[in-house]
Amino acid sequence: MTSVEQLAEDVVTRTRKHLSSGRASLARLMGSVVEVRSEGPWVIDADGRRYLDFGGYGVFILGHCHPAVVAAVQHQVATHPLATRTLLEPVIAEAAEALAAIAPPGLDHVHFVNSGTEATEAALKLARAHGHHRLITTVNGFHGKTLGSLSVTAKDTYQEPFQPLLPDVLAVPFGDAAAMEAAVAERGAQGCVIVEPIQGEGGVVIPPPGYLTAVARSCARHGAFLIIDEIQTGLGRLGSWWGVDDEGVVPDVLLVGKGLSGGIIPVAAMLVGEDRYGPFNRDPFLHSSTFGGSPLAGAAALAAVRAMSDEDIPRRAARLGEALISGVRARVAAHGGGLIHEVRGRGLLIGIEMAQQRHLGELALALIDRGVLVSHSLNASRVIRLTPPAILTEAQMAQFFHVFDDGLASLAAIA
């Protein structure tokens, strides 16, 4: 057994014993590949093989180990990584200012947390502090897996083992403005809506034009609280800073995460206007976290936002996404036969929906075997998700298309 094979065996054994037997079994299915390094759009395994990362669940919009973010984090970890929470700390304040500067107008207050699901929890608590406790979510929406977030993640697979969850939660079809209006009207001023501009884990589901505007109007008409979850769609992923930009919607709360990390340090945030932030603004201990908003996280977020602005990441995502979507569609039309039902997306959030669920794993493994990492969709078992970084070169795009062609051909041969 080679040293690399021994390493893989050791990692699988430790994973099975101490982390998750299910994760270990999945690793076996995928060949027990161990990732040890990353840079730009690449992930490198223990054998030195390089994989184009078109997965990562939306985190790596800047790619891996972006030099500016790495430098900021290295400096911060060497000087003052965690704060006492007793004295003021400058880096997190500067990060908040930078994030507010690119936020939709009026969302000037930033509440930093460690993860997307914590951002959802903070938003649900803030809504409750204002008396909005009757929750409205969307079918197949995904907002996290902690208890409150799970209550509005409308998927039986994840909810049933943990019932009862938060009470009085209603799920309506995503993209159906009439169904949302009826739900908001029924719940009135006690209502709280949480919705994504595009459902990511739901399978890259894009609502009809004007949907977010209609939802915002329903909330305004009936006095309901509006939370828009941009944890996956925000910060340039869709080809604009925010998914709400096309319709000019400004919610009560905007949730941010994934790309805010710069691909390096876990960090997420809740963006809120002055009036709505009142309860948390007056009492900073009403909802707090030991590690949320640390100097280290602030350094990563600040450097990430600056890099996104300096490199015009939203524009690059729009350009690359258009080429990627059209290229994937062309290859599906030429080689996909009846294997793929639909290709859809916006910017660098792209879904490939298989005609049959059993073919998803086969295509995903074919792509990974050929050196491209992709993601599945937690709430849509037939959808492969592509969330590549906005730093791809033409040569790297060409490599992806070559692999995708070859993967489709291999799937067609066994289907």
C-alpha positions in Angstrom: 0.0 0.0 0.0 1.4 3.4 -1.0 1.7 6.3 1.4 -1.3 8.0 -0.2 -3.4 4.9 -0.1 -2.5 4.5 3.6 -3.4 8.1 4.3 -6.8 7.6 2.6 -7.4 4.5 4.6 -6.5 6.2 7.8 -8.8 9.2 7.1 -11.7 6.9 6.3 -11.2 4.8 9.4 -11.0 7.9 11.6 -14.1 9.4 9.9 -16.1 6.3 10.5 -15.0 6.0 14.1 -15.1 9.6 15.2 -17.2 11.6 12.8 -19.8 9.8 10.7 -20.1 6.3 9.4 -22.4 7.6 6.6 -19.8 10.1 5.6 -17.1 7.4 5.5 -19.3 5.2 3.3 -19.9 8.1 0.9 -16.1 8.7 0.8 -15.6 5.0 -0.1 -18.1 5.4 -3.0 -16.2 8.4 -4.3 -12.9 6.6 -4.2 -11.6 7.7 -0.8 -10.0 10.8 -2.3 -8.4 13.1 0.4 -8.2 16.8 -0.3 -5.1 18.5 1.2 -4.6 21.8 -0.5 -6.4 24.4 -2.6 -5.6 27.5 -4.6 -7.7 29.7 -7.0 -10.3 27.4 -8.7 -8.4 24.3 -7.8 -8.6 21.6 -5.0 -5.6 19.3 -4.8 -5.7 15.8 -3.4 -3.0 13.8 -1.6 -1.8 12.4 -4.9 -1.3 15.9 -6.3 -4.2 15.6 -8.7 -6.0 18.9 -9.3 -9.8 19.3 -9.5 -11.7 22.3 -10.8 -14.0 23.3 -8.0 -17.5 23.9 -9.4 -19.0 22.9 -6.1 -18.3 24.2 -2.6 -22.0 25.0 -2.0 -21.5 28.7 -3.0 -18.7 29.5 -0.6 -15.8 30.1 -3.0 -16.9 33.0 -5.2 -13.4 34.3 -4.9 -11.8 30.9 -5.3 -9.6 29.2 -2.7 -6.9 31.0 -0.7 -7.4 34.4 -2.3 -4.2 36.3 -1.6 -5.8 39.4 -0.1 -8.0 37.4 2.3 -5.2 35.1 3.3 -2.9 38.0 4.0 -5.6 39.8 6.1 -6.3 36.6 8.1 -2.6 35.8 8.6 -2.0 39.3 10.0 -5.1 39.2 12.3 -4.3 35.7 13.6 -0.8 36.9 14.5 -2.0 40.1 16.2 -5.5 39.8 17.8 -7.7 36.9 16.5 -10.3 36.9 19.3 -11.7 39.9 21.3 -12.4 40.1 25.0 -16.0 41.3 24.3 -15.3 43.9 27.0 -13.4 46.6 25.0 -14.2 47.9 21.5 -12.5 46.2 18.6 -11.8 48.1 15.3 -11.7 45.4 12.6 -15.2 44.1 13.0 -16.6 47.7 13.0 -14.7 48.4 9.8 -16.0 45.1 8.3 -19.6 46.2 9.2 -19.1 49.5 7.5 -17.8 47.9 4.3 -20.7 45.4 4.2 -23.3 48.1 4.8 -21.8 50.2 2.0 -22.7 47.5 -0.6 -26.0 46.5 1.0 -29.4 47.6 -0.3 -30.2 51.1 0.8 -31.1 51.6 4.5 -29.7 48.3 5.8 -27.0 50.0 7.8 -26.8 47.7 10.8 -24.8 44.5 10.7 -25.1 41.6 13.2 -22.2 39.2 12.6 -22.5 35.5 13.4 -20.6 32.4 12.5 -22.8 30.6 9.9 -25.8 31.0 7.7 -28.1 29.1 10.0 -27.1 31.4 12.9 -28.0 34.4 10.7 -31.5 32.8 10.2 -31.9 32.3 13.9 -31.0 35.9 14.6 -33.5 37.1 12.1 -36.3 34.9 13.5 -35.6 36.2 17.0 -35.6 39.8 15.8 -38.9 39.3 14.1 -40.3 37.8 17.3 -39.0 40.8 19.3 -41.3 42.9 17.1 -44.3 40.6 17.5 -44.0 38.7 14.2 -44.1 35.0 15.3 -46.4 33.4 12.7 -43.9 32.2 10.1 -44.4 31.8 6.4 -41.8 29.9 4.4 -41.7 28.3 0.9 -41.8 24.6 -0.1 -38.3 23.3 -0.5 -36.8 26.5 0.8 -33.6 26.0 2.7 -32.5 28.3 5.6 -30.4 26.0 7.8 -30.6 23.1 10.2 -30.5 24.5 13.7 -33.9 24.3 15.4 -35.4 27.6 14.4 -33.9 27.6 11.0 -35.0 24.0 10.5 -38.6 25.0 11.3 -38.6 27.1 8.1 -36.6 24.7 6.0 -39.6 23.0 4.5 -38.3 19.5 3.9 -39.8 16.5 5.7 -36.5 14.5 5.5 -34.8 17.0 7.8 -37.7 18.1 9.9 -39.5 14.8 10.9 -36.8 13.4 13.3 -36.8 16.6 15.3 -40.5 17.4 15.7 -42.0 19.4 17.3 -40.3 22.4 15.9 -41.4 26.0 16.1 -45.2 26.2 16.0 -47.4 28.0 13.5 -45.2 27.7 10.4 -46.9 27.7 7.0 -45.1 26.6 3.8 -46.4 28.0 0.5 -45.3 27.1 -3.1 -42.2 29.1 -4.1 -42.8 31.6 -6.9 -46.6 31.7 -6.4 -47.3 35.3 -5.5 -51.1 34.6 -5.0 -50.4 31.9 -2.5 -48.0 34.1 -0.6 -50.5 37.0 -0.6 -53.2 34.7 0.8 -50.9 33.5 3.5 -49.7 36.9 4.5 -53.2 38.3 4.5 -54.3 35.5 6.9 -51.4 36.0 9.3 -51.5 39.8 9.1 -49.3 41.9 11.4 -48.1 38.8 13.3 -46.7 37.3 10.0 -43.1 36.8 9.2 -42.0 35.7 5.7 -38.6 34.2 4.9 -37.8 33.6 1.2 -34.8 33.2 -1.1 -34.5 35.2 -4.4 -33.6 31.9 -6.0 -33.9 28.6 -4.2 -30.4 27.1 -4.1 -30.7 23.9 -2.2 -34.2 23.6 -3.7 -32.6 22.9 -7.0 -31.8 26.4 -8.5 -35.5 27.3 -8.8 -36.0 30.8 -10.3 -39.3 32.5 -9.6 -41.3 34.5 -12.2 -40.2 38.1 -12.7 -41.8 40.4 -10.2 -42.2 37.7 -7.5 -40.1 39.4 -4.9 -41.8 42.7 -5.5 -45.1 41.0 -5.0 -44.0 39.4 -1.8 -42.6 42.7 -0.5 -45.9 44.5 -1.3 -47.9 41.8 0.5 -45.8 42.2 3.6 -46.1 46.0 3.5 -49.8 45.8 2.9 -50.5 43.6 5.9 -47.8 44.7 8.2 -45.7 41.5 8.0 -42.0 41.2 8.6 -39.9 40.2 5.5 -36.6 38.3 5.7 -34.8 37.7 2.4 -32.2 34.9 2.6 -29.2 35.8 0.4 -26.8 33.5 2.2 -26.1 31.7 -1.1 -27.3 34.2 -3.7 -25.7 37.4 -2.4 -22.3 39.0 -2.9 -22.2 38.7 -6.6 -23.1 35.0 -7.1 -26.1 35.9 -9.4 -24.2 38.5 -11.4 -25.3 41.4 -9.2 -24.4 42.3 -5.6 -27.8 40.9 -4.4 -30.6 38.8 -5.8 -33.0 41.6 -4.8 -31.3 44.2 -6.9 -33.2 43.5 -10.2 -36.5 44.4 -8.5 -35.2 47.0 -6.1 -36.7 45.2 -3.0 -35.4 46.2 0.4 -36.5 43.7 3.1 -36.6 44.2 6.8 -33.7 41.8 7.1 -31.2 40.5 4.6 -29.2 37.4 5.4 -25.6 37.1 4.2 -23.1 34.2 4.4 -21.0 31.8 2.4 -19.0 34.1 0.1 -18.6 36.6 3.0 -16.0 34.2 4.4 -13.7 34.9 1.5 -13.5 31.1 1.4 -11.3 31.1 4.5 -13.0 31.9 7.9 -16.7 31.0 8.7 -18.7 34.3 9.0 -22.2 35.3 8.2 -24.4 38.3 9.0 -27.8 39.8 9.3 -28.3 43.2 7.7 -31.1 45.4 9.2 -32.4 48.9 9.0 -32.4 51.3 11.9 -36.1 50.9 13.0 -36.1 47.1 12.8 -32.8 46.7 14.6 -34.1 48.5 17.6 -34.3 45.6 20.2 -30.8 44.3 19.3 -29.5 47.9 19.0 -30.6 48.9 22.5 -29.4 45.7 24.2 -26.3 44.2 22.7 -26.7 41.1 25.0 -30.2 40.3 23.9 -28.8 38.0 21.2 -25.0 37.4 21.5 -22.3 34.9 20.7 -18.8 34.3 22.1 -17.3 33.8 18.6 -19.7 35.7 16.4 -18.1 38.8 15.0 -14.6 38.0 16.0 -11.6 40.2 14.8 -10.5 37.2 12.7 -13.9 36.8 11.0 -14.0 40.6 10.6 -10.6 40.6 8.9 -11.8 37.9 6.4 -15.1 39.6 5.7 -13.5 43.0 5.2 -10.8 41.6 2.9 -13.4 39.6 1.0 -15.8 42.6 0.4 -12.9 44.7 -0.7 -11.6 42.1 -3.1 -15.1 41.6 -4.6 -15.4 45.3 -5.2 -11.9 45.8 -6.5 -12.2 42.8 -8.9 -15.8 43.6 -9.9 -16.9 40.1 -9.0 -20.7 40.7 -9.8 -19.9 41.7 -13.3 -17.5 38.8 -13.8 -20.1 36.4 -12.4 -22.7 37.7 -14.9 -20.3 37.3 -17.8 -19.0 33.9 -16.9 -22.4 32.6 -15.9 -23.9 33.5 -19.3 -21.2 31.7 -21.1 -21.4 28.7 -18.7 -25.2 28.3 -18.9 -25.3 28.6 -22.7 -22.3 26.2 -23.0 -23.9 23.6 -20.8 -27.2 23.9 -22.6 -25.5 23.4 -26.0 -23.7 20.3 -24.9 -26.9 18.9 -23.3 -28.7 19.5 -26.6 -25.9 17.8 -28.5 -25.2 14.8 -26.3 -27.6 14.7 -23.4 -30.4 12.8 -25.1 -33.2 12.3 -22.6 -30.9 12.2 -19.7 -31.2 15.8 -18.6 -34.6 17.5 -18.0 -33.5 21.1 -17.8 -30.5 23.5 -17.3 -31.3 26.7 -15.4 -29.5 29.4 -13.5 -28.5 32.9 -13.1 -24.9 34.1 -12.8 -22.8 31.4 -11.2 -25.6 29.5 -9.6 -26.6 26.8 -12.1 -28.8 23.7 -11.8 -28.7 20.7 -14.0 -31.9 18.7 -13.4 -31.6 15.0 -14.4 -34.6 13.3 -16.0 -34.2 10.4 -13.5 -32.8 10.6 -10.0 -30.5 7.6 -10.5 -28.5 9.4 -13.1 -27.5 12.2 -10.8 -24.9 10.2 -8.9 -23.6 8.7 -12.1 -23.0 12.1 -13.8 -21.6 13.6 -10.6 -19.1 10.8 -10.1 -18.2 10.9 -13.8 -17.4 14.6 -13.5 -15.4 14.1 -10.3 -13.5 11.2 -11.8 -12.5 13.5 -14.6 -11.4 16.3 -12.4 -14.4 18.6 -11.8 -16.1 18.9 -8.3 -19.8 19.6 -8.3 -22.5 19.7 -5.6 -25.9 18.0 -5.2 -28.9 19.9 -3.9 -30.2 19.0 -0.5 -33.8 19.7 -1.2 -33.8 18.5 -4.9 -32.5 15.0 -5.4 -32.3 15.2 -9.2 -30.4 18.5 -9.4 -26.6 18.9 -9.7 -25.5 22.4 -8.7 -22.6 24.3 -10.3 -21.3 27.2 -8.1 -17.9 27.9 -9.6 -15.7 30.9 -8.6 -15.8 34.2 -10.6 -12.1 34.0 -11.3 -12.2 31.3 -14.0 -10.0 31.7 -17.0 -11.1 30.8 -20.6 -8.8 27.8 -20.4 -10.4 26.6 -17.2 -13.9 27.0 -18.7 -12.7 25.1 -21.8 -11.4 22.3 -19.5 -14.8 22.2 -17.7 -16.7 21.9 -21.1 -14.4 19.1 -22.2 -15.0 17.2 -19.0 -18.7 17.8 -19.2 -18.9 16.5 -22.7 -17.0 13.4 -21.7 -19.1 12.9 -18.6 -22.3 13.1 -20.6 -20.9 10.6 -23.2 -20.0 8.2 -20.4 -23.5 8.5 -18.9 -25.2 8.0 -22.2 -23.2 4.8 -22.8 -24.5 3.2 -19.6 -28.0 4.7 -19.4 
